Amino acid sequence: MSKKLQENGLFESSRMMLPEHKEAYIRHQQNLQKKKLPLLDEQEIDRLSYLIAHSMLTGKKITVTLFDDFEERKISGKIHNIDQQKGTIKLSNEMGRNLISFHEIINIEE
């Protein structure tokens, strides 16, 4: 008997994956690893608001933890501007200014 017909050899030698299938598989694996945005309770939102306002008034440097689908990002700096209409803050540091949405913030540390 030929080696191709032994130990699943026929199927092993005839496998093929189209580029579209490979891309779909990779997207599916990435979606499985996505995190969900944590819901903050009212007390935590008040604490974050206080730290933002305190940093704005005193010029104290803070570290903001931002939500991302795959991993959290941290940005340090001083609050330059708060825009309540747009729901954003501007954080200044050595690298420049970052525009951050309130909805992205999951934690703030002094």
Buried (B, 14 or more C-beta within 10 A) or exposed (E): EEEEEEEEEEEEEEEEEEEEEEEEEEEEEEEEEEEEEEEBEEEBEEBBBEBBEBBBEEEEBBEBBBBEEEEEEEBEBBBBEBEEEEEBBBBBEEEEEBEBEBEBBBBBEE
